[in-house]
Amino acid sequence: MNQKRTRVPLPHPPPYRQSRVAFWLTVLVGVLIAFVIGASIYLIIHSLISGSITTWNRSGPRHTYTLALQPRMYWFEIVSQCIGTVFLVAISWIGLWIYRMAHEPTDKPKAKRTRQ
């Protein structure tokens, strides 16, 4: 006898299926990160065109540096904001890679052979 015919099939758990809440939260986080990256790029370009940049201080007063009066601090702030933007892009790229790895398509079952 063939083992496939005599073996009792074991119960398997159903495959993982993402809930709607988790899906929409993932979409929301992705849209928010994309918005923050776009706003950051816009502010960097606007600062390069206008020649003045304002710091992103969370505590304490914000400072505005101009290219004409304080070129060293202006370029330091441009570079630091570009590094922050690249960091956000890297986080979103890694998050997308993890999301895609977790949801890889499963192998399709092989078709049964037909006897001739």
SETOR-878002 format. One record per residue (C-alpha): residue number from 0; residue in three letters; chain; x, y, z. Coordinates in nm, 2 decimals. Each point is the difference from the previous one (the first is absolute). Last residue first. Layout:
+--------+------+--------+--------+--------+--------+
| drenti | vovo | drenba |   east |  north |     up |
+--------+------+--------+--------+--------+--------+
|    NUM |  ALA |      A |      X |      Y |      Z |
...
+--------+------+--------+--------+--------+--------+
//
This chain:
+--------+------+--------+--------+--------+--------+
| drenti | vovo | drenba |   east |  north |     up |
+--------+------+--------+--------+--------+--------+
|    115 |  GLN |      A |  -0.37 |   0.73 |  -1.84 |
|    114 |  ARG |      A |   0.01 |   0.09 |   0.36 |
|    113 |  THR |      A |  -0.03 |   0.37 |   0.10 |
|    112 |  ARG |      A |   0.25 |   0.16 |   0.22 |
|    111 |  LYS |      A |  -0.13 |   0.23 |   0.26 |
|    110 |  ALA |      A |   0.09 |   0.36 |  -0.03 |
|    109 |  LYS |      A |   0.26 |   0.13 |   0.23 |
|    108 |  PRO |      A |  -0.12 |   0.22 |   0.28 |
|    107 |  LYS |      A |   0.10 |   0.36 |  -0.04 |
|    106 |  ASP |      A |   0.29 |   0.11 |   0.22 |
|    105 |  THR |      A |  -0.09 |   0.28 |   0.23 |
|    104 |  PRO |      A |   0.01 |   0.36 |  -0.11 |
|    103 |  GLU |      A |   0.24 |   0.21 |   0.21 |
|    102 |  HIS |      A |  -0.18 |   0.21 |   0.26 |
|    101 |  ALA |      A |   0.26 |   0.02 |   0.27 |
|    100 |  MET |      A |   0.28 |   0.07 |  -0.25 |
|     99 |  ARG |      A |  -0.21 |   0.28 |  -0.16 |
|     98 |  TYR |      A |  -0.06 |   0.17 |   0.34 |
|     97 |  ILE |      A |   0.37 |  -0.04 |   0.09 |
|     96 |  TRP |      A |   0.10 |   0.16 |  -0.33 |
|     95 |  LEU |      A |  -0.25 |   0.28 |   0.04 |
|     94 |  GLY |      A |   0.13 |   0.07 |   0.35 |
|     93 |  ILE |      A |   0.36 |   0.00 |  -0.12 |
|     92 |  TRP |      A |  -0.09 |   0.25 |  -0.28 |
|     91 |  SER |      A |  -0.20 |   0.22 |   0.25 |
|     90 |  ILE |      A |   0.29 |   0.00 |   0.25 |
|     89 |  ALA |      A |   0.25 |   0.08 |  -0.28 |
|     88 |  VAL |      A |  -0.21 |   0.29 |  -0.13 |
|     87 |  LEU |      A |  -0.03 |   0.14 |   0.36 |
|     86 |  PHE |      A |   0.38 |  -0.02 |   0.04 |
|     85 |  VAL |      A |   0.05 |   0.17 |  -0.34 |
|     84 |  THR |      A |  -0.23 |   0.28 |   0.13 |
|     83 |  GLY |      A |   0.19 |   0.04 |   0.32 |
|     82 |  ILE |      A |   0.33 |   0.00 |  -0.19 |
|     81 |  CYS |      A |  -0.14 |   0.28 |  -0.22 |
|     80 |  GLN |      A |  -0.10 |   0.20 |   0.30 |
|     79 |  SER |      A |   0.35 |  -0.03 |   0.15 |
|     78 |  VAL |      A |   0.15 |   0.10 |  -0.34 |
|     77 |  ILE |      A |  -0.22 |   0.31 |  -0.03 |
|     76 |  GLU |      A |   0.07 |   0.09 |   0.37 |
|     75 |  PHE |      A |   0.37 |  -0.02 |  -0.05 |
|     74 |  TRP |      A |  -0.02 |   0.19 |  -0.32 |
|     73 |  TYR |      A |  -0.18 |   0.29 |   0.17 |
|     72 |  MET |      A |   0.23 |  -0.02 |   0.31 |
|     71 |  ARG |      A |   0.31 |   0.05 |  -0.23 |
|     70 |  PRO |      A |  -0.17 |   0.26 |  -0.22 |
|     69 |  GLN |      A |  -0.10 |   0.23 |   0.29 |
|     68 |  LEU |      A |  -0.07 |   0.35 |  -0.14 |
|     67 |  ALA |      A |  -0.06 |  -0.05 |  -0.38 |
|     66 |  LEU |      A |  -0.12 |  -0.36 |   0.02 |
|     65 |  THR |      A |  -0.26 |   0.09 |   0.26 |
|     64 |  TYR |      A |  -0.06 |  -0.18 |   0.33 |
|     63 |  THR |      A |  -0.32 |   0.00 |   0.19 |
|     62 |  HIS |      A |   0.00 |  -0.12 |   0.36 |
|     61 |  ARG |      A |  -0.28 |  -0.17 |   0.19 |
|     60 |  PRO |      A |  -0.03 |   0.07 |   0.36 |
|     59 |  GLY |      A |   0.02 |  -0.28 |   0.26 |
|     58 |  SER |      A |  -0.13 |  -0.36 |  -0.02 |
|     57 |  ARG |      A |  -0.11 |  -0.17 |  -0.32 |
|     56 |  ASN |      A |   0.26 |   0.18 |  -0.21 |
|     55 |  TRP |      A |  -0.05 |  -0.06 |  -0.37 |
|     54 |  THR |      A |   0.22 |   0.29 |  -0.12 |
|     53 |  THR |      A |  -0.10 |   0.27 |  -0.24 |
|     52 |  ILE |      A |   0.17 |   0.04 |  -0.34 |
|     51 |  SER |      A |   0.08 |   0.30 |  -0.21 |
|     50 |  GLY |      A |   0.12 |   0.03 |  -0.36 |
|     49 |  SER |      A |  -0.34 |   0.00 |  -0.16 |
|     48 |  ILE |      A |   0.07 |  -0.27 |  -0.27 |
|     47 |  LEU |      A |   0.19 |  -0.23 |   0.23 |
|     46 |  SER |      A |  -0.25 |   0.05 |   0.28 |
|     45 |  HIS |      A |  -0.29 |  -0.08 |  -0.23 |
|     44 |  ILE |      A |   0.18 |  -0.32 |  -0.12 |
|     43 |  ILE |      A |   0.06 |  -0.11 |   0.36 |
|     42 |  LEU |      A |  -0.36 |   0.08 |   0.10 |
|     41 |  TYR |      A |  -0.14 |  -0.19 |  -0.29 |
|     40 |  ILE |      A |   0.22 |  -0.30 |   0.07 |
|     39 |  SER |      A |  -0.12 |   0.00 |   0.36 |
|     38 |  ALA |      A |  -0.37 |   0.03 |  -0.10 |
|     37 |  GLY |      A |   0.04 |  -0.29 |  -0.24 |
|     36 |  ILE |      A |   0.17 |  -0.22 |   0.26 |
|     35 |  VAL |      A |  -0.27 |   0.09 |   0.26 |
|     34 |  PHE |      A |  -0.28 |  -0.07 |  -0.25 |
|     33 |  ALA |      A |   0.15 |  -0.34 |  -0.09 |
|     32 |  ILE |      A |   0.03 |  -0.09 |   0.37 |
|     31 |  LEU |      A |  -0.36 |   0.09 |   0.05 |
|     30 |  VAL |      A |  -0.12 |  -0.19 |  -0.30 |
|     29 |  GLY |      A |   0.20 |  -0.31 |   0.11 |
|     28 |  VAL |      A |  -0.14 |   0.02 |   0.36 |
|     27 |  LEU |      A |  -0.35 |   0.03 |  -0.13 |
|     26 |  VAL |      A |   0.04 |  -0.30 |  -0.24 |
|     25 |  THR |      A |   0.14 |  -0.21 |   0.28 |
|     24 |  LEU |      A |  -0.29 |   0.11 |   0.22 |
|     23 |  TRP |      A |  -0.24 |  -0.09 |  -0.28 |
|     22 |  PHE |      A |   0.14 |  -0.35 |  -0.03 |
|     21 |  ALA |      A |   0.01 |  -0.07 |   0.38 |
|     20 |  VAL |      A |  -0.36 |   0.11 |   0.03 |
|     19 |  ARG |      A |  -0.10 |  -0.22 |  -0.30 |
|     18 |  SER |      A |   0.15 |  -0.31 |   0.16 |
|     17 |  GLN |      A |   0.30 |  -0.17 |  -0.17 |
|     16 |  ARG |      A |  -0.06 |  -0.36 |  -0.08 |
|     15 |  TYR |      A |   0.24 |  -0.27 |   0.12 |
|     14 |  PRO |      A |  -0.07 |  -0.34 |  -0.15 |
|     13 |  PRO |      A |  -0.25 |  -0.23 |   0.18 |
|     12 |  PRO |      A |   0.15 |  -0.24 |   0.25 |
|     11 |  HIS |      A |   0.07 |  -0.35 |  -0.13 |
|     10 |  PRO |      A |  -0.19 |  -0.31 |   0.10 |
|      9 |  LEU |      A |   0.20 |  -0.31 |  -0.08 |
|      8 |  PRO |      A |  -0.09 |  -0.22 |  -0.29 |
|      7 |  VAL |      A |  -0.02 |  -0.37 |   0.09 |
|      6 |  ARG |      A |   0.26 |  -0.19 |  -0.19 |
|      5 |  THR |      A |  -0.11 |  -0.30 |  -0.20 |
|      4 |  ARG |      A |  -0.06 |   0.15 |  -0.35 |
|      3 |  LYS |      A |   0.30 |   0.23 |   0.01 |
|      2 |  GLN |      A |   0.22 |  -0.28 |   0.13 |
|      1 |  ASN |      A |  -0.07 |  -0.22 |  -0.31 |
|      0 |  MET |      A |  -0.10 |  -0.35 |   0.07 |
+--------+------+--------+--------+--------+--------+
//
